[in-house]
Amino acid sequence: MKKMNYTKLKKASIKVYAAFAMLFAIVVLQSCGATQYNFLTSTVVPAAEGSVKVKKDKNNNYNIDLHVKRLADPKRLSPAKELYIVWMETEQNGRKNIGQLKTSSGMFSSTLTSSLKTVASFKPAGFFITAEDNANIQYPGGQTVLSTEYK
C-alpha cells in the first residue's frame, strides 16, 4: 500500500514540475525579441526616468510600450509648455510624432507616471520627448526633455 501512494505522489510531482517548466518556457519566450531603450538622465527634468519596450509582431509592425516616472507638469518648465510629445527616430523615415504623453498620479502614490502604447510600421532607432504647445505638430519645435540612446 505504501508503494502505491509513493507512485501516485511521484506522478503528481512530475506533473507539477512539467507545468512549472512549461510556464517558465512561455514567460521566457514572450520576453525574447523585445528591445528596451532607457531614457538618459535629463538636465531639464533630472528626476524623470523611464524606458521604452519595442517588440516586433507577426505583421512586421513594432509594438511600442513607453513608461516614464516623475516627469514634471509641462506648465512648470521654463518656458512653460502645454504638453509632452513622444517622437520616434527611424533610420528610414526620420522623426515621427507618435503621440501625446499624458501624466497622472496613481491612487496609492503621488509619483507622477506617464505611459504611451502605440504601434509603428517603421523600425525605431531611438525615442525622445519634447515639451510643446500643440499636439498636432509634424516636427519637434520645443525643448527636448528626455531622450534614449540610439540603437
C-alpha positions in Angstrom: 0.0 0.0 0.0 2.8 2.4 0.8 4.4 1.7 -2.6 1.2 2.7 -4.4 1.0 6.0 -2.5 4.6 6.7 -3.3 3.9 6.0 -7.0 0.9 8.4 -7.1 2.9 11.1 -5.3 5.8 10.7 -7.7 3.4 11.0 -10.8 1.8 14.1 -9.3 5.2 15.6 -8.6 6.2 15.1 -12.2 3.0 16.7 -13.5 3.6 19.8 -11.2 7.2 20.0 -12.3 6.2 19.8 -16.0 3.6 22.5 -15.5 6.1 24.9 -13.9 8.6 24.1 -16.7 6.0 24.9 -19.4 5.0 28.1 -17.7 8.7 29.2 -17.4 9.3 28.5 -21.1 6.3 30.6 -22.1 7.4 33.5 -20.0 11.0 33.3 -21.4 9.8 33.1 -25.0 7.4 36.0 -24.6 10.2 38.2 -23.3 12.5 37.3 -26.2 12.6 39.6 -29.1 11.8 42.8 -27.2 14.3 45.7 -27.3 14.4 48.1 -24.4 15.5 51.7 -24.7 16.3 53.5 -21.5 15.9 57.3 -21.2 19.1 59.1 -20.3 19.1 61.4 -17.2 17.6 64.8 -18.2 19.1 68.2 -17.5 15.7 69.7 -17.8 13.8 67.2 -15.5 16.6 65.3 -13.7 14.2 63.3 -11.5 12.4 61.8 -14.6 13.3 58.2 -15.6 11.8 55.7 -17.9 12.1 53.2 -20.7 10.5 52.1 -23.9 10.0 48.4 -24.9 9.7 47.6 -28.6 8.6 44.3 -29.9 8.1 43.3 -33.5 4.8 41.5 -34.1 3.9 38.8 -36.7 2.7 41.5 -39.2 6.2 43.2 -39.1 4.9 46.2 -37.1 6.6 47.4 -33.9 4.6 47.5 -30.6 5.8 50.4 -28.5 5.3 50.5 -24.8 6.7 53.6 -23.1 6.7 54.3 -19.3 8.1 57.4 -17.5 8.1 58.3 -13.8 8.4 61.7 -12.2 8.0 63.8 -15.3 7.1 67.3 -14.1 4.0 69.0 -15.4 5.0 70.8 -18.7 3.5 74.1 -17.3 6.3 74.1 -14.7 9.1 74.1 -17.3 10.8 77.3 -18.3 9.4 78.4 -20.7 6.1 76.8 -19.7 4.5 74.4 -22.3 1.1 72.8 -22.6 2.0 69.1 -23.2 4.6 66.5 -24.0 5.0 64.8 -27.4 6.8 61.5 -27.9 9.0 61.2 -31.0 10.4 58.1 -32.7 13.6 58.4 -34.6 13.8 55.9 -37.5 16.6 55.0 -39.9 14.3 55.2 -43.0 11.8 57.9 -42.2 13.4 60.3 -39.8 11.4 61.7 -36.9 7.8 60.8 -36.3 5.3 62.2 -33.8 3.9 59.0 -32.2 1.6 60.7 -29.6 1.0 62.9 -26.7 2.2 61.8 -23.3 -0.4 62.1 -20.5 0.9 62.5 -16.9 -1.1 61.4 -13.9 -0.6 60.3 -10.3 -1.8 57.0 -9.0 -4.4 56.2 -6.3 -1.8 54.9 -3.9 1.2 57.1 -4.9 1.7 60.8 -5.6 4.5 59.9 -8.0 3.7 61.2 -11.5 3.6 58.5 -14.1 3.2 58.6 -17.8 2.7 55.9 -20.4 2.1 55.5 -24.1 1.3 52.4 -26.1 1.2 52.5 -29.8 2.2 50.6 -33.0 4.6 51.8 -35.7 5.3 50.4 -39.2 8.9 51.6 -39.1 11.8 50.1 -37.0 12.7 52.6 -34.3 16.3 53.7 -33.7 15.5 55.8 -30.6 13.0 58.0 -28.9 12.8 61.5 -27.4 10.2 63.6 -25.6 9.7 67.3 -26.2 7.6 69.9 -24.4 5.2 71.6 -26.9 2.2 73.8 -27.1 0.4 71.8 -29.8 -0.2 68.1 -30.1 -0.6 68.0 -33.9 2.9 69.2 -34.9 4.9 67.3 -37.5 8.3 68.4 -36.4 9.8 69.0 -32.9 10.0 72.6 -32.0 10.1 72.6 -28.3 12.7 71.7 -25.7 13.9 68.1 -25.6 13.1 66.8 -22.1 14.1 63.2 -22.3 15.9 61.1 -25.0 17.1 57.5 -25.3 20.4 56.2 -26.7 20.1 55.3 -30.3 20.4 51.6 -31.4 
